[in-house]
C-alpha cells in the first residue's frame, strides 16, 4: 500500500471523504491541498528532501478565486507532474466523463487511473488504488469504454475545440474570427468548413445540429 499520498481537491467535503478512505486503507501520511500550485510545490519539496510522494489524487476543475495560480487546473498539474516526476502515480478523481478527455489523460499524460465522482466514487477509488498497487491501471465504469475500438475515431484537439464552439452556438464565421484572434490554425472559414464537412461524414451526421448531438452522446464534448 502507498505510504505517502497527496490529495489535490478544492472541495472540503470531498477532501474529507478521500482522507477517510486513505486512512482506512492504512496510508500513514496524507497531505491535502486546495490549489494546484500548492500541490506542485509540496511534491517538489518532498522530492528534493528525498521523501517523495507515492501517489497524487487530483481533481480536474479548481474554482478560480483571488489567488493567482501558475497551474489553474488538474490538467495542467497532471501534465507537469508526469513530465517532471514520471515515477509518481496519479489518479484523477473528477466529475468529468468525456471519453476524449479521459483518453488524452492516459495517452498524453500517462495517468494511472481515472475515477468519476459518483454514487460509487469512493468505492471505485478504493479499487483504483488497489489496482495501481498491483501495477495495473483503472477506469471507472462510467468511462470504461474510453478505449473501445468503437470509439477510436480520427479526431484531435482542434476538432474537439471546433465542435465545442459549435455546440455553444457560435457560427462558422464567429469561430473563424475567434481562431484568428487567438492565433489558432487553421483559422480560415474555408478550412473550418472543410473540417466540419469531414466530421459530418465521419460521424454520419445530417447537419451541424445532428453532429453536435452525436459527439455529445459519445462524450467527446
C-alpha positions as a LaTeX table, in Angstrom:
\begin{tabular}{lrrr}
\hline
Residue & $x$ (\AA) & $y$ (\AA) & $z$ (\AA) \\
\hline
Unk1 & 0.00 & 0.00 & 0.00 \\
Unk2 & 1.08 & 3.59 & $-0.58$ \\
Unk3 & 2.67 & 5.30 & 2.39 \\
Unk4 & 2.63 & 8.96 & 1.35 \\
Unk5 & $-0.30$ & 10.44 & $-0.60$ \\
Unk6 & $-1.26$ & 13.96 & $-1.64$ \\
Unk7 & $-4.89$ & 14.95 & $-2.25$ \\
Unk8 & $-5.41$ & 17.96 & $-4.53$ \\
Unk9 & $-9.06$ & 18.96 & $-4.19$ \\
Unk10 & $-10.71$ & 22.31 & $-3.50$ \\
Unk11 & $-13.98$ & 20.91 & $-2.11$ \\
Unk12 & $-13.58$ & 20.34 & 1.62 \\
Unk13 & $-16.24$ & 17.63 & 1.94 \\
Unk14 & $-14.67$ & 15.58 & $-0.86$ \\
Unk15 & $-11.25$ & 16.09 & 0.71 \\
Unk16 & $-12.57$ & 14.64 & 3.95 \\
Unk17 & $-14.07$ & 11.62 & 2.20 \\
Unk18 & $-10.87$ & 10.76 & 0.37 \\
Unk19 & $-8.82$ & 11.33 & 3.53 \\
Unk20 & $-11.01$ & 8.89 & 5.48 \\
Unk21 & $-10.75$ & 6.30 & 2.72 \\
Unk22 & $-6.94$ & 6.52 & 2.67 \\
Unk23 & $-6.81$ & 6.26 & 6.45 \\
Unk24 & $-8.90$ & 3.08 & 6.34 \\
Unk25 & $-6.53$ & 1.66 & 3.72 \\
Unk26 & $-3.60$ & 2.18 & 6.06 \\
Unk27 & $-1.88$ & 5.12 & 4.39 \\
Unk28 & 0.42 & 6.58 & 7.03 \\
Unk29 & 0.99 & 10.09 & 5.65 \\
Unk30 & $-1.73$ & 12.08 & 3.89 \\
Unk31 & $-1.36$ & 15.70 & 2.82 \\
Unk32 & $-4.20$ & 17.84 & 1.46 \\
Unk33 & $-4.13$ & 20.99 & $-0.68$ \\
Unk34 & $-6.83$ & 23.10 & $-2.34$ \\
Unk35 & $-4.65$ & 24.70 & $-5.02$ \\
Unk36 & $-2.69$ & 23.07 & $-7.85$ \\
Unk37 & 0.31 & 25.32 & $-7.21$ \\
Unk38 & 0.45 & 24.11 & $-3.60$ \\
Unk39 & 0.33 & 20.53 & $-4.84$ \\
Unk40 & 3.27 & 21.07 & $-7.15$ \\
Unk41 & 5.32 & 22.87 & $-4.50$ \\
Unk42 & 4.73 & 20.11 & $-1.93$ \\
Unk43 & 5.70 & 17.42 & $-4.41$ \\
Unk44 & 8.78 & 19.37 & $-5.49$ \\
Unk45 & 9.87 & 19.93 & $-1.86$ \\
Unk46 & 9.32 & 16.28 & $-0.97$ \\
Unk47 & 11.38 & 15.18 & $-3.94$ \\
Unk48 & 14.24 & 17.50 & $-3.02$ \\
Unk49 & 14.12 & 16.19 & 0.56 \\
Unk50 & 14.30 & 12.59 & $-0.75$ \\
Unk51 & 10.94 & 11.71 & 0.81 \\
Unk52 & 8.75 & 11.76 & $-2.33$ \\
Unk53 & 5.02 & 11.20 & $-2.52$ \\
Unk54 & 3.94 & 7.79 & $-3.80$ \\
Unk55 & 0.56 & 8.89 & $-5.12$ \\
Unk56 & $-1.36$ & 12.02 & $-6.07$ \\
Unk57 & $-5.17$ & 12.08 & $-6.22$ \\
Unk58 & $-6.30$ & 15.18 & $-8.08$ \\
Unk59 & $-9.49$ & 16.76 & $-9.30$ \\
Unk60 & $-9.51$ & 18.42 & $-12.73$ \\
Unk61 & $-11.56$ & 21.54 & $-12.00$ \\
Unk62 & $-10.48$ & 24.08 & $-9.39$ \\
Unk63 & $-12.57$ & 27.16 & $-8.69$ \\
Unk64 & $-10.86$ & 30.40 & $-9.61$ \\
Unk65 & $-10.58$ & 32.96 & $-6.81$ \\
Unk66 & $-8.46$ & 35.97 & $-5.84$ \\
Unk67 & $-5.25$ & 33.94 & $-5.74$ \\
Unk68 & $-3.14$ & 33.91 & $-8.92$ \\
Unk69 & $-2.07$ & 30.43 & $-9.99$ \\
Unk70 & 0.54 & 29.02 & $-12.35$ \\
Unk71 & $-1.33$ & 25.73 & $-12.59$ \\
Unk72 & $-5.02$ & 26.57 & $-12.75$ \\
Unk73 & $-6.44$ & 23.10 & $-13.41$ \\
Unk74 & $-5.83$ & 19.47 & $-12.72$ \\
Unk75 & $-4.97$ & 19.02 & $-16.39$ \\
Unk76 & $-2.01$ & 21.39 & $-16.15$ \\
Unk77 & $-0.94$ & 19.95 & $-12.80$ \\
Unk78 & $-1.00$ & 16.36 & $-14.06$ \\
Unk79 & 0.89 & 17.29 & $-17.21$ \\
Unk80 & 3.61 & 18.98 & $-15.14$ \\
Unk81 & 3.88 & 16.18 & $-12.60$ \\
Unk82 & 4.10 & 13.39 & $-15.15$ \\
Unk83 & 6.76 & 15.34 & $-17.07$ \\
Unk84 & 8.92 & 16.24 & $-14.09$ \\
Unk85 & 8.19 & 13.28 & $-11.80$ \\
Unk86 & 7.23 & 10.40 & $-14.14$ \\
Unk87 & 7.58 & 7.82 & $-11.38$ \\
Unk88 & 4.77 & 9.31 & $-9.28$ \\
Unk89 & 1.40 & 7.58 & $-9.54$ \\
Unk90 & $-1.57$ & 9.81 & $-10.41$ \\
Unk91 & $-5.29$ & 9.20 & $-10.00$ \\
Unk92 & $-7.69$ & 11.73 & $-11.48$ \\
Unk93 & $-10.89$ & 11.95 & $-9.42$ \\
Unk94 & $-13.38$ & 14.11 & $-11.28$ \\
Unk95 & $-16.99$ & 14.61 & $-12.37$ \\
Unk96 & $-15.72$ & 14.94 & $-15.95$ \\
Unk97 & $-16.83$ & 11.95 & $-18.02$ \\
Unk98 & $-15.97$ & 12.95 & $-21.60$ \\
Unk99 & $-14.23$ & 9.99 & $-23.22$ \\
Unk100 & $-11.92$ & 12.18 & $-25.27$ \\
Unk101 & $-10.65$ & 13.92 & $-22.14$ \\
Unk102 & $-10.06$ & 10.57 & $-20.44$ \\
Unk103 & $-8.16$ & 9.20 & $-23.43$ \\
Unk104 & $-5.96$ & 12.29 & $-23.56$ \\
Unk105 & $-5.05$ & 12.00 & $-19.88$ \\
Unk106 & $-3.96$ & 8.40 & $-20.36$ \\
Unk107 & $-2.27$ & 8.61 & $-23.76$ \\
Unk108 & $-0.58$ & 12.01 & $-23.44$ \\
Unk109 & $-0.11$ & 12.49 & $-19.70$ \\
Unk110 & 0.14 & 8.83 & $-18.67$ \\
Unk111 & $-2.09$ & 8.90 & $-15.61$ \\
Unk112 & $-2.59$ & 5.64 & $-13.75$ \\
Unk113 & $-6.31$ & 5.75 & $-13.01$ \\
Unk114 & $-9.42$ & 7.76 & $-13.78$ \\
Unk115 & $-12.24$ & 7.69 & $-11.25$ \\
Unk116 & $-15.53$ & 9.51 & $-11.74$ \\
Unk117 & $-17.11$ & 11.24 & $-8.77$ \\
Unk118 & $-20.41$ & 9.46 & $-8.46$ \\
Unk119 & $-22.54$ & 7.49 & $-6.04$ \\
Unk120 & $-19.90$ & 4.75 & $-6.09$ \\
Unk121 & $-16.98$ & 7.14 & $-6.42$ \\
Unk122 & $-15.17$ & 6.25 & $-3.19$ \\
Unk123 & $-15.71$ & 2.53 & $-3.78$ \\
Unk124 & $-14.18$ & 2.86 & $-7.26$ \\
Unk125 & $-11.37$ & 5.00 & $-5.86$ \\
Unk126 & $-10.52$ & 2.20 & $-3.44$ \\
Unk127 & $-10.44$ & $-0.26$ & $-6.31$ \\
Unk128 & $-8.27$ & 2.11 & $-8.35$ \\
Unk129 & $-5.73$ & 2.40 & $-5.54$ \\
Unk130 & $-5.57$ & $-1.39$ & $-5.13$ \\
Unk131 & $-5.14$ & $-1.87$ & $-8.87$ \\
Unk132 & $-2.27$ & 0.63 & $-9.03$ \\
Unk133 & $-0.55$ & $-1.09$ & $-6.11$ \\
Unk134 & $-0.63$ & $-4.25$ & $-8.22$ \\
Unk135 & 0.88 & $-2.41$ & $-11.17$ \\
Unk136 & $-2.35$ & $-2.02$ & $-13.15$ \\
Unk137 & $-4.36$ & 0.94 & $-14.40$ \\
Unk138 & $-8.02$ & 1.64 & $-13.66$ \\
Unk139 & $-11.03$ & 3.23 & $-15.34$ \\
Unk140 & $-14.36$ & 3.95 & $-13.66$ \\
Unk141 & $-17.33$ & 2.06 & $-15.16$ \\
Unk142 & $-18.71$ & 5.40 & $-16.43$ \\
Unk143 & $-15.71$ & 5.80 & $-18.77$ \\
Unk144 & $-14.64$ & 2.17 & $-19.10$ \\
Unk145 & $-15.24$ & 2.19 & $-22.86$ \\
Unk146 & $-12.94$ & 5.16 & $-23.48$ \\
Unk147 & $-10.54$ & 2.87 & $-25.30$ \\
Unk148 & $-13.14$ & 0.72 & $-27.03$ \\
Unk149 & $-12.45$ & 0.13 & $-30.71$ \\
Unk150 & $-15.85$ & 1.62 & $-31.44$ \\
Unk151 & $-14.60$ & 4.93 & $-30.03$ \\
Unk152 & $-11.25$ & 5.01 & $-31.81$ \\
Unk153 & $-12.13$ & 7.94 & $-34.03$ \\
Unk154 & $-9.79$ & 10.11 & $-36.05$ \\
Unk155 & $-10.40$ & 13.23 & $-34.06$ \\
Unk156 & $-7.90$ & 15.62 & $-32.50$ \\
Unk157 & $-7.92$ & 18.55 & $-30.06$ \\
Unk158 & $-8.64$ & 21.02 & $-32.87$ \\
Unk159 & $-11.75$ & 19.04 & $-33.82$ \\
Unk160 & $-12.87$ & 18.96 & $-30.19$ \\
Unk161 & $-12.41$ & 22.72 & $-29.91$ \\
Unk162 & $-14.33$ & 23.28 & $-33.13$ \\
Unk163 & $-17.21$ & 21.09 & $-32.04$ \\
Unk164 & $-17.29$ & 22.64 & $-28.59$ \\
Unk165 & $-17.62$ & 26.17 & $-30.03$ \\
Unk166 & $-20.29$ & 24.92 & $-32.42$ \\
Unk167 & $-22.24$ & 23.39 & $-29.52$ \\
Unk168 & $-22.17$ & 26.78 & $-27.76$ \\
Unk169 & $-23.95$ & 28.42 & $-30.69$ \\
Unk170 & $-21.04$ & 30.07 & $-32.48$ \\
Unk171 & $-21.32$ & 30.31 & $-36.24$ \\
Unk172 & $-18.50$ & 29.26 & $-38.54$ \\
Unk173 & $-17.72$ & 32.92 & $-39.18$ \\
Unk174 & $-17.52$ & 33.59 & $-35.43$ \\
Unk175 & $-15.28$ & 30.57 & $-34.88$ \\
Unk176 & $-13.00$ & 31.73 & $-37.68$ \\
Unk177 & $-12.74$ & 35.20 & $-36.16$ \\
Unk178 & $-12.07$ & 33.73 & $-32.71$ \\
Unk179 & $-9.31$ & 31.46 & $-34.02$ \\
Unk180 & $-7.66$ & 34.35 & $-35.84$ \\
Unk181 & $-7.71$ & 36.38 & $-32.62$ \\
Unk182 & $-6.23$ & 33.52 & $-30.60$ \\
Unk183 & $-3.73$ & 32.52 & $-33.33$ \\
Unk184 & $-5.24$ & 29.06 & $-33.68$ \\
Unk185 & $-4.61$ & 27.46 & $-37.06$ \\
Unk186 & $-6.20$ & 26.78 & $-39.41$ \\
Unk187 & $-8.47$ & 29.77 & $-38.88$ \\
Unk188 & $-9.83$ & 30.47 & $-42.36$ \\
Unk189 & $-13.53$ & 30.00 & $-42.94$ \\
Unk190 & $-12.90$ & 27.58 & $-45.80$ \\
Unk191 & $-10.67$ & 25.39 & $-43.62$ \\
Unk192 & $-13.28$ & 25.30 & $-40.86$ \\
Unk193 & $-16.00$ & 24.40 & $-43.39$ \\
Unk194 & $-13.86$ & 21.58 & $-44.78$ \\
Unk195 & $-13.10$ & 20.21 & $-41.32$ \\
Unk196 & $-16.77$ & 20.26 & $-40.31$ \\
Unk197 & $-17.78$ & 18.54 & $-43.56$ \\
Unk198 & $-15.20$ & 15.83 & $-42.84$ \\
Unk199 & $-16.57$ & 15.40 & $-39.32$ \\
Unk200 & $-20.14$ & 15.17 & $-40.60$ \\
Unk201 & $-19.12$ & 12.37 & $-42.94$ \\
Unk202 & $-17.09$ & 10.64 & $-40.22$ \\
Unk203 & $-19.99$ & 10.66 & $-37.77$ \\
Unk204 & $-22.71$ & 10.16 & $-40.40$ \\
Unk205 & $-24.35$ & 13.40 & $-39.30$ \\
Unk206 & $-27.04$ & 15.07 & $-41.42$ \\
Unk207 & $-26.16$ & 18.61 & $-40.34$ \\
Unk208 & $-24.30$ & 20.62 & $-37.71$ \\
Unk209 & $-27.01$ & 20.16 & $-35.06$ \\
Unk210 & $-27.03$ & 16.41 & $-35.63$ \\
Unk211 & $-23.20$ & 16.37 & $-35.47$ \\
Unk212 & $-23.15$ & 18.16 & $-32.11$ \\
Unk213 & $-25.79$ & 15.77 & $-30.74$ \\
Unk214 & $-23.77$ & 12.73 & $-31.80$ \\
Unk215 & $-20.46$ & 13.86 & $-30.31$ \\
Unk216 & $-22.21$ & 14.84 & $-27.07$ \\
Unk217 & $-23.73$ & 11.36 & $-26.86$ \\
Unk218 & $-20.26$ & 9.89 & $-27.37$ \\
Unk219 & $-18.90$ & 12.03 & $-24.55$ \\
Unk220 & $-16.43$ & 13.84 & $-26.81$ \\
Unk221 & $-17.63$ & 17.31 & $-25.75$ \\
\hline
\end{tabular}
